[in-house]
């Protein structure tokens, strides 16, 4: 519960300070967090400034957001960060805050209609965040859905958590277990932690993980050279294979579907090429993965693929197979 409360406080702090040029006085920030914790999470414990100052350090270590106090303006603010990056981390934390509030014995439940489909976690997201922050390796059992639900044991140097399509994923370096001495506890001298170079950056769904163990006696050297904004810039969702080419995709929707696609873009590269009273033409620069194709098909009612032809043929094949599977039964026959 203590770790959950820390994440909730961090979400509240970032939410309060996440306005360019905003400076929040010390007592105002303390009162805001304390009031919100009591109202949203039924937490009756008070909040002290030194507690928030420890949270500031955690926020900086985990998310790279630096919180400073300005004597000139008499308040705290987020320093030296691009607005987009702040928004991204705020969304991550507030998503967790909302889920926690709904699950808690709180009046929030009366006013929030949550989606019936909720992500299933068999591991603690707060434990993973702590392992990422403190650079502890983690081990867990993982279900390989595409391989007959086989279960394998994994050891990962965790770097990030990412949300995609209502699921949460751990991104980290896969450490081959055959390179380790079984059952060995290692305390690495400062500066001698094993680096992640030579390992593979991979993605793991939290819903397929179980038996999480945080190896608190060990540390790894975080790869600080990862270009975080570029990590999934040219893909849809969580799958990013550099071997897949980045292609220009052009699709057409009728006006109704086009309105929904405009209000909730499928991908950051989405660009409206043409728009009339009857249709909308949209362009992307993206790697064409199965997840992206499935996203396009979610509006198959009016979807027309204009480019590339390979994608058009792929969608056509999906439609043909779907027609065959869903062909109406002949009169007089039973299903």
Buried (B, 14 or more C-beta within 10 A) or exposed (E): EEEBBBBBBBBBBBBBBBEEEEBBEEEEBBEBBBEBBBEBBEBEEEBEEEBBEEBBEBBBEBBEBEBEBEEEEEBBBBEEBEEEBBEEBBEBBBBBBBBBBBEBEBEBEEEEEEEEEEBEBBBBBBBBBBBBBEBBBBBBBBBEEEEEEEEEEBBBBBBBBBBBEEBBBBBBBBBEEEEEEEEEEEEEEEEEBBEBEEBEBEBBBBBBBEEBBBBEEBBBBBBEEBEEEEBBBBBBBBBBEEEBEBBEBBBBBBEEBBEEBBEEEBBEBBEEEEBEEEBBBBBBBBBBBEBBBEBBBEBEEBBBBBEBEEBBEBBEEBEEEEEEEEEEEEEEEEE
